[in-house]
Structure formats: C-alpha cells, structure tokens
C-alpha cells in the first residue's frame, strides 16, 4: 500500500478476548497487512485500538454504535472478520468486506445453541446482501456458503490462513517450564488441541484410547483446550475414565508459550473434529514437526494435504488404529513430521495479507 493512503477499518471485537481462532486470525492478519504498509483502524476491541467498546457486548456494539462510528471515519472500507457481523445497514457509503470461517450452525446445528443458530442464519443472510466482497478461509467453506445462501460466486474469494505465527512464539518462562515438568508426561503422549465442544468430537478420541488400552497398548492423552458449548458429556466421560485408571489429562486453556511448547513435545497430535472450515490446530502441529492424525471431513484434507494419517470421525476403531500406527513406528512419525513441515510452508500470513489487500482493492472498485 502507498504511504498516505486512506486507512481501512477492521473488526477488532475479539482482539482483547481469550484467544480463539478468529481472534488469532485478526491479530496475525492485521500485523501482516501493516508490515505491507496498510494503515488499519482497529475498531470495537474491548479496551484497545480505535473506538473500544468497553463493557458493551459485541452484538450490541455492532448493531448500535458501530454504524455511527464507521460513518464518521475517513476509512472507505470496513472488514468484519467473525462470520456474519457486518452492520445491518451500510454505514456512510463504506465498502464492506466479510470473512467467513465456516457455516457450522447450518451444517451441524446440534453443536450450537438454538438462539445462536438463528442469529447466525439471519445475520449472515443480511451480511451477504450488503458485503461488496466475501473472504472464505477455504474452498470448502466457499462451497458451503454457496450451497446454502444466495450470493454471487464472483464476490467470494478464498484466502487461506497462515500458520507461521507459531515460529515467533517465545519459549516458556521459568514458571511455564516448571509447569510442563510438573505434568510428568511420558516420552510419547497424544495431544488434542482445541475446545471441548460437541463438534470437535473428543468423545471419539476417548473411545479410541479405550480401544488402545484394551489392546494392551495404552496411551497418555492430554486435552489442551477450554470448555465450550456441549462440553459436559466429554467432561463426565473423562472423569469416568480417570476413575478407572486411564491416563487422560484435561489441562484446560494454556498461554501460547506453554501451549506450543507442549505441542512440540507430543508424539502425535490427534484432531477428530466432525467439521472444520480450515483446521488450524493440525496445521500448527505440522508446522512444529509433530505428526498428525485427523478426521477426513471439512477442509482438513484441503489444508493438510497428504501429511496426516486420516480417519473417519465416526469410526473410533479407525482412529485407534491410526494412533497405534504412529505411536508404534518412530520411522513413520519422522516421515509424517517431515511431510507436515513441508506442507505447512504453503501457508503464511504474508500471503494471506497480500490476498486480503487485493480483496480490499476489488471491493473499493466494485459498483454500488
């Protein structure tokens, strides 16, 4: 971007929140676009950036204060990044860009609340009518949007996420290192990285580990992720298995330095999700040289390529066999790790930023 060009306004409503995939996307994309010379106004964070929303909820802020704020800004374009959250009317003639990560409430309605499902459907339908350009983070998400909503295909671009953010995460401080040592993990353990919500299908992973135990090949399973909608059955099953002597470690949410250090130490990263619009955790593991077992659904084959061992999320026996295959073969783990590193080289935030800025240019040149 040229010096002196008008700034762009971007949705920062998840900037200050505990890290989610969308929050990570926002911070990494903004940093990469700024490195390429873009001037960004970060609107709607809780406490930072331009026009923080303070204690107001994200929905209330977007529907009430945001249109007036955008109308007063010199920025000619606003980019909403959280699936559906454009203002309901076009503010001050601004061009509008929307990023859609997935349409899970449409595909797996049982994994979200009834209220959120209808909020998603109605608000996304409206946002797609207003958006000058739409970014989808995978071709799979683009296809899902086109199959369920009325939108001109020429307005939807695919811009993959980057994964090279893991390279700049510092090692844990002494307290973090002490915490990792206190876990006393075995040399080989299986890591699940992600929330414990229903869609992530952690129950199938637990069942797969039961089957490994029954084969006489038990594996320590570490669950690194926060509670989410539908997590209660998983928590109850974890408690039952632990009471029966299985080594399952639910350790909750970790800060980045500790989390990625833990991921590097895993023998295998398992990700049995029923659907992902992109699938960042397995790609992060691949970037760090950790072999991956993941489901063959959603965008994961598109993103991860040939590097993982795939298993159906509906077949715990298949998942158990995939885990056993990697845990029992150092040679295959090394081959999968090398293939994963090579595949992950294709996904950078600099590329995502360049492609996103091109979408901005297209939106600014679009006819009203």
Order of alpha helices (4+ residues) and beta strands (2+ residues): beta-alpha-beta-alpha-beta-beta-alpha-alpha-beta-alpha-beta-alpha-beta-alpha-beta-alpha-beta-alpha-beta-alpha-beta-alpha-beta-alpha-alpha-alpha
